[in-house]
Amino acid sequence: MPRHSKNRGDGACFGADEIQASKGGRHETRVNSYGIRRFDECVLSLQKCRTPVITPEGVLYDKESLLEYVLTQKRRARRTKGRQQNEATDVVNNLKQNHEGASQNTNFWMPENVSVQRATITNKYMNSQEKVSDKVLCLVTQKPLRMKELIPVHFKERKSEAIDDEIRWHYCCMTCDRTLTNSVKCWAFRKSGNVVCESCVSRLYLKIECNVDPTTGEEIQSTDQNRLKPKMEFIVALRSGGTAFAASG
């Protein structure tokens, strides 16, 4: 057998090693936890929140970044509406020019010779365009963002062990001082905004009869039986980016 038949590329099709060498075929890689958002990072800026607020669905935002995002989206909506209105005006003007002599024709009953009203054409053109909403939607839940419904939250900071002579801070539970991470489900009280872990919510809030905030000791709602609401309405679960494992988060 001649040597030429043993060289690469001589066969009728590529082999597995040749496909991998040409950057083709199937490639698998593991995504580590560095590509996952931390529970205390803003959804918009992906940075640690300076003034953290959450939506009623538990999505965490930095207030400054959120205000800038809302203003930017509203300006964009106004510009889009203005551009569509200008385009509709141009369409009407072009139609008026094309149908300028339609009223002088004798066969006025023909559809192409009927004079077109400005308002009718404008409405038809605007309805055919994609409607621009004034509402700003949440990036995670796609629900309208309302500034009045945002809940300010408060995290408890604690010093961790010094690494390379550098003191680092991390967040912990308000009641048990448990370190909060993506693998620990966090809850926030609507009234106080304090953040606690799931075990403290279960032991110190849900399983007791009185409706009292365990972080402040204040009563959340009155004991009037006619006005009692479910306890779950006074707490919100924070959404995190999950962990690096498929079975959790």
BAZAMAR-72154 format. One record per residue: x, y, z of N, C-alpha, C in turn. Coordinates in steps of 0.02 Angstrom, whole numbers, plus 50000, padded with zeros to 5 digits. Layout:
XYZXYZXYZ...
//
This chain:
500434994050000500005000050000500455006250000500325010849955500755016849952500685021150015501195024850028501205029150087500675034650083500505036950024500025042450016499335040850045499145034550045498485032750071498445033250147499015033550181499015034050254499035041250279499095046050235499125053050255498425055550274498405060850315497765063850334497425067250274496775066650273496385069750220496345065550157496655059650158496635055450098495975051550093495645050350152495035046350151494445050250121493905046450110493315049550081492955054150130493025052950194492715057250245493195058150303493045063250346493465064650403493385059350457493925058050492493885053950551493725058150612493625054850670493435058450731493985063350753494605061150750495155065550771495245071450723495105070350658495165075850611494605080950620494005078550638493455083150651493595087550712493875084450765494035088350825494605093250811495075091250769495635095750753495405101750712494875100950674494625106450633494105110650669494045109750735493575113550777492845112150758492705106450732492025104650715491765099150760491155097050746490865091650786490605094050853490555089550900490275091050965490825092451015490755097951052491245099851103490875100651169491135097851221490835098351287491305101951335491015106151376491405109651427490985110751488491295111351544490945112351607490945119751624490365122451640490305129351660490375129751735490875133351759490985133751831490545139051862490595139751927490165144351964490325151651953490885153251920491055160151908490575163451858490245159351818489765162051770489065162551796488965161351861488295161551891488235167651936487675171051931487565177051972487485175252045487825179052088487755178052160487085180752184486875178352242486215180252268486185187652286486755190852301486755197852322486955202552266486955200252204487135204452148486515206852110486565212852085486015215752047485925212151980485295211351959485155208051896485395212151837485395218751844485595223151790486355224051786486655226151840487365227851839487815221851854487535216451882487925210551902488475212451951488355217551991488805219752043488455219552111488835219852163488555219952230488125226252239487525225252265487045230752271487255235552327487235241952311487355247052363486715248852399486175249252362485505250452391485045245052365485055239152397484665233552370483915234352380483545232752328482815232552330482595226252292482015223652310481765217652276481055219052252480855215552200480175215852175479735211052216479085211452210478655206652246478785199352228479125198152171479295191252152479975189152178480345193752211480985191952241481595193252198481535197152145482105198652101482485204552131483135203752139483545208852173483825213752122483755220252138484025225652097484395230552142484865234052111485155239952142484725245952123484525249852171484025255152158484285260152107484905262052112485185266852064485185264051993485405257851985485415254751919484715253851892484235252251936483545251251913483235257751889483345263251926483075269751904483355271751837484005270751827484315272451763484025268151707483895261851722483605257251671482895259351653482495261151703481805263151691481785269551648482195274451665482205280751626482435279451554482925275151546483165273651478482635270351436482265265551466481745262151428481165266851410480985271451455480445276051440480655280951386481275283351387481515287751333481495284051266481705277751266481695273851204480985272951178480515271751223479815270951202479545277351171479715283151201479485289551173479785290851104480435289151096480745290151031480435285650978480285279450997479985274750949479285277050928478885279550976478225282050960478265288150914478735292650929478805298550886479015296650816479465291750809479675289550742479095286450703478695282350737478115279250704477605284550682477515289650723477045295050705477285298850644477945300150641478215303650583478155299450520478275292950526478205288550469477475288250445477005288250492476295288250473476115294650437476385300250458476255306650424476525306650353477115303750344477405303350276476975298950231476705293450258476275289050218475655292750196475355296550241474745300350224474885305550170475455309050178475615314150128475725311050058476055305250057476165301949992475505299749961475045297250002474395295049975473985301049950474035306649984473665312549963473925315049895474585314649887474875316849823474665312149766474635305649780474465300849728473725301249710473305303149758472585303449746472325310649738472785314949717472595322049713472045323249663472085319849606471575320949554471025315949554470955312049606470435306849607469735309849607469655315649640468985318649644468755321449577469215322549528469025325249464468835319849414468955313549432468785308049386468025306949384467785304749326467065303449320466855296949354467305291949354467135285649385467325285949460466975290149496467145291349566466975285349611466555280649584466355274949625466895269549630467425270149590467965265249592468365266049657468565260449687468925260849752469565264849748469935264349691470575267849687470495275449680469875277749666469765284849657469425288149716469315284349768468985287049828469505290949868469325296949889469785301049929469885297849997470505297950021470685294550084470765299850138470465298650194470505303250250471165302350288471435307950311472065307750346472025303550410471515304650450471475301050514471405293550504471025291450454470925284250442471575280950422471935284050376472565281050355473075280950412473095286250451473565286450507473415280950557472785279950573472605274750621472765267750594472625266650529472775260150500473525258750501473915263950486474645262950485474905261750555474655265450604474895264550672474695257750699474095255350680473885248750703474295243150672474555244350613474955239150580475665238850609475885244050643476545244150673476535240650740477135238650761477205235450827477075240650882476615239050925476425243750977476965244151031477115250251050477635251551101477285252751167477465248851217477155249451283477555254351326477195258251366477525262751413477765259151476477545253051485477735249251545478435246351538478815246851592479485243851594479435237051627479675231851593479595225051618480215222751655480115218351703480665215251740481045210551693481695210451699482105206351655482035198951669481815197051728481775190051748481065187351740480585190851768479895188451769479475191151711479725196251675479345199451621478685202451644478665204551706478075207951734478225215351741477715219751738477845226951744478185228851809478675233251805479025235751864478675241951889478495241951953478175247751985478615249752044478825256052044479285258352096478955258052165478295258952167477945258852232477945251852263478015246652223477995239852248478675237152268479205240952256479875238552274479965238452349480325233452374480425232452445481165233352461481355238352500482065238952521482245233252568482815230152556483035224552597483685226252632483805222852688484395224252729484745217652743485395217452727485815211552741486255213052802486395207852840486845208452897487545206252874488025210652884488715209252864489115206652923489595202352907490035199552959490725198452929491225199552970491915198552947492055191152940492405189452887492625182552877493365182152893493655176252887494355175352903494785179252852495315182252879495755186152836496145181652788496135183352724496485179652673497015184252643497645182252649498205186352625498195193252658498075193352725498055199452764497515204352740497005201852709496455206052685495805203852718495485208552752494855206952786494285207252736493895201952735493335201552688492685201052727492165203652696491505203752726491045199252686490565196252721490065192252688489405193152725488865191352692488205192052721488015185852761487625186952813487405181452855486675182652876486375177452904485675177852925485605182652985485055186152987484945191153041484865187853109484635181653112484475178553176484995173453198485205169053152485665163653172486375164653148486525170053113487195171553088487465166253040487025162853007487245157952957487455161552893488015159352864488265162552804487785161352746487615166652711487145166152655487535165352590487345160352552487645158952487487085157252438487275155552376486775153552326486425147052344486745142852384486445136452403485985137152463485955142952494485515144152552484935148552528484335146152535483755150052514483625155552564483555161652539483465167552581482755170252575482515172952630481855176052632481915182952662481495187652639481485194452665480795196052690480755199552747480115201752774479915208252740479295208552718479065214352680479085220752723478915220252786478865226252827479545228952847479985224752871480645227052895481175226652841481105222052793481605221252742482205217152763482195214252823482755210252847482765203452812483365201052797483455194852761483685189352809483345183652807483505177952850483525171752807483795166252835483835160052798483175156252803483105151052764482475147252761482335143552826482855140952859482735137252921482465141752976482695147952979482445152553030481715154653015481555155352951480865156852933480405151152955480625145052945480215139352964480145138653040480705139353077480695138253149480415144053189480605150153169480445156053210479845160053185479585158253127479025162253101478425158053082478525153053040477955149253015477665144353066478085141753110477855136553157477615139353223477615145853232477355148753294476675151853280476285152653332475595155153324475575162653311475955166553348475935173753339476305175853276476065181153245476355183653183476835189353200477445187453220477945192253242478575191553200478875197153182479505197253145480065195053193480415189453181480935187253229481545191653230481645195853180482235200253179482135206653219481515208953224481385215253260480945214253321480575208753325480115207653380479465211353373479345214653317478735218453307478195213953277477575215553296477015211753269476875213953197476815209053153476735210553082476015212453066475535208953095474835210553085474465209653151473885212853156473495212553217473195205553226472985204153287472705197553303471955197153290471675202153257470965202153241470825196353192470405191753212470275185853171469955187553104469605193053101469265194953039469745197652987470345199753008470815202852962471455198752954471475192752979472075188652975472215186552903472845187152883473065185052817473565179352824473655175252773474165169952777474855172852789475255169252828475915171852845476375172552784476265168552733476695168752675476625175352636476085179052648476005185452614476465190852641476775189752698477205194852729477945193452719478115188252682478815186652667478895185452592479505186652569479665185952497480305181852491480295176852448480895172752435481335176252384481975177052400482455180152354482665175152300482705177552239482925173352183483675174052175484025168452173484745168452163484905165352096485545165752078485755162952014485845155552014485725152152071485815145052075486535143152092486675136652093487345134252107487635131252044488245128452050488565125351993488355118151983487875115752021487645108852016486935108751989486775103651948486135103351916485575101251964485745098052020485235095452066485015100452118485295106452119485115111352169485075118152137484805122852176484745129652149484155130152103
//
